[in-house]
Amino acid sequence: MKPGRFRYYRAGSLQEALDLLSGAAADGKLLAGGQSLIPLLNLRLARPEALVDLNAIPGLSYIRSEGTEIAIGALTRHREMEFSPLLAEELPLLAEAIPQIGHPAIRNRGTLGGSLAHADPAAELPCVLTALDAHLVAAGPDGERVIRAEDFFTGFYATALAHQEILKEVRIPLDRRTAGWSFLEFARRHGDFALSEASVLIFTEGSSNRCTSARIVVGGSVERPLRIESVEKLIEDEISLSSQASSLADILRRAEHLAETEIQPGIAGGENSDYLSHLTGVLVRRGLESAMERWRKR
């Protein structure tokens, strides 16, 4: 199939795109990398009256350090992020997740902003950026506003973006307390939609060998990225580099059980909910094991 009829606009600036959304293309969709929108158009699952192409807008593709945070422009391609030395050095959790996005052809065109605005429950970036406590900058007719990633994703393919707003930038704080990290996902084949995924961060204070806090976020099997706060509380001050192997194994088993019981799955391809719960628990446990191993090697 091919798309239905639509009016096409190519914005030359962010302000022009905002003006179009408020006027001639008020009934339209935004086009960035097109890796989600174009298939929906071809299948006629999306039939907008207009498209506003953002690709000619200058100044929205960059990765740069800004003191205590990393700023990434919304039109930055996944490939640029995948091969960024800055992200590999400063945000290894994000760097670990990006190669798992689709296939090289998808990463060549797909954009950071497009992935976040689409809010696919199986997408890697929403899960990772929620774990990293990222802040998303949205531009609209009344100016800019900043939305925490934890508040940005509101449901199944749903976000806090208003129709006349455009995602402009993502800001990710650099937390020097990070001791260990891991991103894991399970899909039937590489590049398929993830059935479940888990982002894990372990933090310490100073030279302490104890875990003082953690952020654990799951995705894929749930409608939107979900923090598993019960597991975070369990491992805070319970896990240390000097933990006995038997004690650590018990804590990790409890973490797996808590993750299983806390989520309410049922999104990923109609899979059995008990299976998805179990899968998510296993990924959380393995993610904690991987993060612990990195902590030991620091």
N, C-alpha and C positions, 0 to 999 in steps of 0.2 A: 504493500500500500504506500501511498504518498500523502503528504500533508494536505489538509484542506486549504482554502484560500485565506491569505492574511496580508495585511499591509506591513511593509518592511521599512524600518528606520535605522539608520546607522548614526549613532550619537558620536559627536566629536569631542565632547567634554562631559564631565560628570553633571554639570549644571544643565546641559542640553538634555541629557537622559532624564533628569528629574523633571524638567519642563515637559518632556514628552509623556511621562507617566501621569502628569497632572492635566494633560491636555489631549493631544491627538491620539496618544496610545494609552489612554486611561484604562482601556479594556484589554491591554496586551500583556505579554510576558517578556522577561529579560533573557537575552542570549549571551552567554559567556563562552565556556568551552563547548557546550552543546552535547556533552556525553550522556546526559540524562534527558534533556529536553528533546533533542532531535529524534531519538527512538520513539518517544511518546507522540511526537507530531506525526511521524511516519505511520504509526499504528492508529492514529486519530483518537488516541486516548486523551490528548490535549488538543483543543481546537480554539486557540486564541484568535481574536480579531486582528491583533497586531503583534509584531516582534520588534523589540528595541535591542539592536546589536551593540554590545559594550566594548567590542574588541579594539576599536579605534581610539578609545579614551586613553590619553597619555597619563603617566604617573601613578598607575594603580598596580604595577608589577614590580615588586622589589622585596628583598629580604635584608634587613639591616638591624644592627645593634643600636639601641637607644638607652644606654646606661644600664638600668636595672631590668630591661625587658627587650624582647625581640619583636620588631614590627614587620608584618608581612602584608603586602598589598593584596586585595581581593582578586585581582586578575593574574596573580602569580600561578604559573602552571605547576602541576604536580612534579613534572620532570625537573624543573628548576629547584624545587624543594628537595627532591630526592638526591641531587648531586651538590647540595649546598654544604661547603665545609663549615660554615657558621652554625647551621642547624645540627650537623653531626657532632660538633664540639659542645654546643651550649644546650641543645634540646635533643638528647639521644633517644628519648621515648618517641618523639615525633619522627625522627629520622628512621627509627626502626619500623614504624607503621607504614610509611609512604610506599615502599616497594611492594606492599601487599594490596595496594589499590589497583584493581583490574589487571590490565596488561600494559606493556609499554606504549602501544598506540593510544590507549585511553589516557595514560599519564602525560603523554606529549601534548594533549589538547585540554584535558580537564583542568579546572581552576580551583583554587582554595575557596573562593567565595561561592562559586557555583555548587560545590559539594555541600557546603554548610547551609546555603539557602534552600537546597533541595531537601535536606534533612532525611535522607534515606536511613531507616533504622539500622541497615546492614553496613553503612558507610563507616570507614575507619576514622576519618578526621573528627566527626562530632564526639566520638567516644574519647579519643586522645586529648582533644582540646578541653573537654570538660574535666578530665583528670588534671590537666596542666593549669586549670583555673584561668583560662584565656578570657580576654575581654574583646568583644566584637564592636566595631565602630560602624554605625549605620548613618547614612546621610539621607535627609528628607527635606521637604519643602520648608520646614521650620528650623532647619539646622541639623546638627549632629547629636547623636546620643550614643552612650556606651552601654552595652548589654553583656552581663556575664554569660559565659557559655552555659553554665548550669541553668540559667533562666531563659536562654535563647531558644532551646529546643523544647517545644511545648507538647508534642504528641507525634502521631504517625504522619510523617511528611508535613509537619506543621512547625512554624517558628513564630517568634515574637515580632518579626518584621511586619510593618504595615505595608499595604500594597504600594504606596508611593515612596517607599524607602528603598535604598540600594546599599548593600553591604560594601563598605569601603576598605576596611582594614581589620586585621586581627593583631592584638597585642598580647604577648605571652610573657608573664613575669619570669625572671630567672631566680629560681630558689636554690641558693647555695647549700641548703641543708640536704639536698637530694643525695641519698646514699646508694639506692638501688632502684632499678626500673625494669619494666617488661611490658611488651605488647604481644598478645597471642590472639589468634582467631582460628576458627575451624570452618572450613568450606569443603565441599565434596571434591572440588578440583581447584587448583590455583586460578584465581581470577573470578571464580564464581562468587555470588553473594554470600557473605559470611552468615552462618547459622547462629554463631555466637562469637563474642570477642571480649577481651578483658584488658584494661590498662591498669598497671600497678605502679605506684610510686611509694618508696619508703624514705622517710626523713629522719635525720639525727641532729643533735645539737652539739656543736663544737667537736671535741674528740671523743664524745660518748660512743660506747659500743652498743647502745640500746636504741631500738626504734622508738622515737618520741612521737611520731605521727605518721599517717599514711593517707593516701587517696587511692581508692579502688573504684573503678567505673566499668560497668559492663554495657554491652550493646549487642545488636543483632537479634537477640531473642526477645527483646522488649521494644516498646513503642518509641522510646527515646533514651538517650544515655542515662544510666541510673547509677548513682553512687550507692555502694553497699556499705553504709555507715556502721552496721553491726560488725562487719569484718574489720573495718578500720579501728573501731574501739577495742576489739578483741586483741589485735596484735600490738597496739600502742602500749609500750612498757612491758609487753609480754615476750617479745622477740628481741634477742640480742645475739651478738656474734659468739657469745660464750654459752648460749643455750645448749643444754644436753640434747643429743640427737633424738632421744625418745620423747623428751618434752616438746621439742620443736615439731616433731611428726604429729604429736597429739594436737598441737595448736593449729597446724595446717589442715588436719582432718576436720576440726571444728569449723575452721574458716570455710572449707568446702561445703559443709552441711549448712552453715548460715547463708551462704550465697545461694544454695539450692532453694532454700525455703523462703528467701526474701523476695525473689523475683516472681512475676506473674507473666510467663511467656505465652506465646501463641501467635507471633507475627511471622516468623521465619518459614515461609513456604508451606504453611499448614502442618508443620511438623508436630509430633506428639509432644504435649507440654511437659510430661514427665521426663522425656528424653532431653528436651531443651534445658530444663532445670538442672538435670544431672550434668549435661555438657558444660553449662555455665559454671557450676561448682568446680568441675575438674579444671577448667581454664583458670579460674581464680587461684586455686591451689598451685597449679603449675606456674602461674605468673608470680606468685609469692616466692616459690622455690627459685625461679630464675632471678628475681630481684635480689634475693638473699645471696645468691652465688656471686652476682656482680658486686654486692656490698663487701663480701669477703675479699674480693680481688682488688679493691681500691688501694 
